[in-house]
Amino acid sequence: MNGISIVIRTKNSSATLPLVLSKLRRNDEDELIVVDSGSTDDTVRIAEQAGARVIHMASQEFTYGRSLNLGFSAARNDWVLSLSSHCIPGPDDLVGVYRRAISRFPEDLVAAAGPMLYSDLDAAMGAGVTHFHGTEFAGGFGIGAGNPNCIYRRSVWSTRRFDELAEASEDYEWYVWAIRSGWSLAIVHAATVYYRSQRGAAYFFNKGRIDFRAGRKLIVMPRPRVSVVCSHSAKLLLHALLGKMPYPCFVASFWHYIGSYYESRWPRDPAHPSSV
C-alpha cells in the first residue's frame, strides 16, 4: 500500500492548522486523522472541512503519548506521519517528500523524522536520508524535531506503543527502545518544518528544561559548551534577521535551547547534581 496516515494533535489551532493542511498533498490512499483535546475555536470545523477524521479526547486526559496512541490506533496504513498543528511544513508537499523517502528505506527502518528548518543544507537535500544504527544513536537522534514531525512504521509501533505517562520525550523513549531492539532510524533532510507556536519565551525555556531532564534519563545528553551555545544562538538570530525563519520559530528554538543549557548546568533533579 502506498498510503500514509497523517495524525495531527490539536487544541485551539485554528491560526496554524490551515497552513499545515495546505502543505499536505494527499492521494486516495492517504488519510488524515486529527486528535483534538478540547478546542474551543474553529479547529474541529477546519479539520472536518479538510476531510479529517476527528478523534476527541478530554483536555484533562491529554498526554503527548496518549493522544498519539489514539491516532495511531485509528490509522489504517502502515506508515503513520505524526505532526504538530504548530509545525508548518517547509516543502509544498511534505507527504510526497516522505513517500519518496519510504521507497528507499531498508526493511529494518522503523521511524524517520525531518528537522526544524535551520539550514539551507537541509532544505536543499531533496533525496538526503541519514540512517542511525546501534551505537550511532548514543548521542541522540540529533534532528531537533521528534513527534512534531516524524513518520513511523505502524506495525512496529503496535508492539510497543508510546509511553502515556511521560511528561516529555515520549518520542525519544520510543527511539531508544527501537534502536536497542535492533531497528534503525533516519533523518529525512528535506522533510523540514517551521515551529510557529504563539507561546512565549518562558514556556519554551521551561519546556527546554523538561525535555532535557526527560532525555537524560534515556541517553547520554552532552552538556553544551558556552561557545556552542553562543554560535547556535547567533545562527538562529541570523536566520530570523534574513527572513529564513519566522520570528515565533526563532523564539521557540532559542529559548528551548537556553532552557536545555540551563538544566544541563543547574539541574532541578537532585539525582543529577552537576552534569550527566
C-alpha positions in Angstrom: 0.0 0.0 0.0 1.3 3.4 -0.9 -0.9 5.3 1.6 0.3 7.3 4.5 -1.9 8.1 7.6 -1.3 11.6 9.0 -2.0 12.1 12.7 -2.2 15.7 13.9 -2.6 16.7 17.5 -4.6 19.9 18.0 -6.0 22.2 20.7 -7.2 25.7 19.6 -5.0 25.5 16.5 -7.2 27.5 14.1 -4.4 30.0 13.5 -1.9 27.4 12.2 -3.8 24.3 11.1 -4.9 25.7 7.7 -1.2 26.4 6.9 -0.2 22.9 7.9 -3.0 21.3 5.8 -2.2 23.4 2.8 1.2 21.6 2.6 -0.2 18.1 2.8 -1.0 16.8 -0.6 -2.8 13.5 -0.1 -3.6 10.8 -2.6 -6.6 8.5 -2.5 -4.9 6.0 -0.2 -3.8 8.6 2.4 -5.9 9.5 5.4 -6.0 12.5 7.8 -6.7 11.9 11.5 -6.9 14.8 14.0 -6.8 14.1 17.7 -8.3 17.1 19.4 -8.0 17.7 23.1 -10.8 20.2 23.8 -10.6 23.0 21.2 -13.0 25.9 21.7 -12.2 27.7 18.5 -12.7 26.7 14.8 -10.1 23.9 14.9 -12.5 21.0 14.6 -14.5 22.6 11.9 -11.3 23.3 9.9 -10.2 19.7 10.3 -13.6 18.3 9.2 -13.8 20.5 6.2 -10.4 19.2 5.1 -11.8 15.6 5.3 -10.2 14.7 8.6 -11.5 12.0 10.9 -11.6 13.8 14.3 -11.0 11.9 17.5 -11.9 13.8 20.6 -10.2 13.4 24.0 -10.8 15.4 27.2 -8.2 18.0 27.9 -7.6 16.6 31.4 -6.7 13.2 29.8 -4.1 14.7 27.4 -0.6 13.5 27.3 1.6 13.5 24.2 1.8 9.7 24.2 -1.9 9.1 24.9 -3.0 11.4 22.1 -0.6 9.8 19.6 -1.6 6.3 20.6 -5.3 7.2 19.9 -4.4 8.5 16.5 -2.1 5.6 15.6 -4.8 3.1 16.8 -7.3 4.6 14.3 -4.8 4.6 11.4 -5.2 2.1 8.6 -1.9 2.5 6.8 1.4 1.0 7.9 3.3 4.3 7.7 1.9 7.0 10.1 3.1 10.6 10.0 2.9 12.4 13.3 2.6 16.2 13.1 2.1 19.0 15.4 -0.6 21.5 14.4 2.0 24.3 15.0 4.6 22.8 12.6 4.3 24.4 9.2 5.9 22.2 6.5 8.7 23.8 4.6 8.2 21.9 1.3 4.9 22.3 -0.6 4.3 18.6 -0.5 5.6 17.2 2.8 3.7 13.9 2.4 5.3 13.4 -1.0 8.8 14.0 0.5 8.2 11.3 3.0 6.6 9.0 0.4 9.7 9.2 -1.8 12.0 8.6 1.1 10.0 5.5 2.2 10.6 3.9 -1.2 14.3 3.9 -0.3 14.0 2.8 3.4 15.5 -0.6 4.3 13.3 -3.2 6.0 14.8 -2.5 9.4 14.0 1.2 9.4 11.0 2.0 11.7 11.0 5.7 12.2 12.2 8.8 10.3 11.9 12.5 11.2 12.5 15.8 9.4 14.4 18.6 11.1 13.2 22.1 12.0 14.3 24.3 9.1 17.6 25.8 10.4 19.8 25.5 7.4 19.8 25.8 3.6 21.6 22.5 3.5 18.6 20.6 4.9 16.2 22.4 2.5 18.4 21.5 -0.5 18.9 17.8 0.3 15.8 16.6 -1.6 17.0 13.0 -1.5 19.1 13.1 1.6 18.5 10.4 4.2 20.8 9.8 7.2 20.5 6.5 9.0 21.1 5.7 12.6 22.1 2.2 13.8 23.0 0.8 17.2 25.6 2.9 19.0 25.3 5.7 16.4 22.3 6.8 18.4 24.2 7.1 21.6 24.4 10.9 21.3 20.7 11.3 20.5 18.6 11.5 17.3 20.1 14.9 16.6 17.1 16.1 14.5 15.5 18.9 16.6 12.1 17.5 15.9 10.7 14.2 17.0 7.0 13.6 17.2 6.1 17.1 15.9 7.4 15.8 12.6 8.1 12.1 12.4 6.9 9.1 10.4 6.6 5.6 11.9 6.1 2.0 10.8 2.8 1.3 12.5 3.3 -2.5 12.6 6.3 -2.0 14.9 4.6 0.7 16.9 1.7 -1.7 17.6 4.2 -3.9 19.5 5.5 -1.0 21.6 3.2 2.0 22.0 4.3 5.4 23.2 4.6 5.9 27.0 1.4 7.7 28.0 2.7 8.8 31.4 5.9 10.5 30.2 5.8 14.3 30.7 8.1 14.7 27.7 10.3 12.8 25.3 7.8 10.1 24.6 9.4 10.1 21.1 13.0 9.7 22.4 11.9 6.9 24.7 10.4 5.1 21.7 13.5 5.7 19.6 15.8 4.3 22.3 13.6 1.2 22.6 13.7 0.7 18.8 17.4 1.1 18.4 18.1 -1.2 21.3 15.8 -3.8 19.8 17.8 -3.8 16.5 15.8 -1.4 14.4 17.2 1.6 12.6 16.1 5.3 12.5 16.6 8.0 9.9 16.5 11.7 9.3 14.8 12.8 6.0 16.6 16.1 5.5 14.1 17.7 3.0 11.1 17.0 5.3 11.5 20.3 7.1 9.0 22.2 9.3 8.8 25.6 10.9 7.5 25.7 14.5 5.0 28.5 14.8 3.6 28.4 18.3 2.4 31.7 19.7 3.6 30.8 23.2 6.2 33.0 24.8 9.8 32.7 26.0 9.0 31.4 29.5 7.1 28.5 28.2 9.9 27.3 25.8 12.5 27.9 28.5 10.7 25.6 30.9 10.0 23.1 28.1 13.7 23.0 27.3 14.4 22.1 30.9 11.7 19.5 31.0 12.9 17.9 27.7 16.5 17.8 28.9 15.5 16.2 32.2 13.5 13.6 30.4 16.1 13.0 27.7 19.0 12.4 30.1 17.1 9.5 31.7 17.2 7.7 28.3 20.5 8.6 26.7 23.8 10.4 27.4 22.9 14.1 26.9 26.0 16.1 26.0 26.5 19.2 28.1 27.0 22.0 25.5 29.9 24.4 25.9 29.3 28.2 26.1 30.9 28.6 22.7 28.4 26.2 21.2 25.5 28.0 22.8 26.7 31.3 21.5 27.3 30.1 18.0 23.9 28.3 17.9 22.1 31.3 19.2 23.9 33.6 16.6 22.9 31.2 13.9 19.2 31.3 14.9 19.3 35.1 15.1 20.9 35.4 11.7 18.2 33.1 10.1 15.5 35.2 11.7 17.0 38.5 10.5 17.4 37.1 7.0 13.8 36.0 6.9 14.7 32.4 6.7 12.9 31.6 10.0 9.6 33.1 11.2 10.1 35.1 14.5 7.9 32.7 16.6 10.1 29.8 15.4 13.2 31.8 16.5 11.7 32.5 19.9 10.7 28.8 20.4 14.1 27.4 19.3 16.2 30.0 21.1 14.5 29.7 24.5 14.1 25.9 24.3 17.9 25.7 23.7 18.7 28.1 26.5 16.4 26.1 28.8 18.2 22.9 27.9 21.5 24.5 28.5 20.4 25.9 31.9 19.1 22.5 33.0 22.4 20.9 32.0 24.3 23.3 34.3 21.9 23.6 37.2 19.5 20.6 37.1 16.4 20.5 39.3 16.7 16.8 39.8 18.9 16.1 42.9 19.9 12.8 41.4 21.9 14.8 38.9 23.7 17.4 41.0 26.1 18.7 38.3 26.0 17.0 34.9 25.1 13.8 33.1 
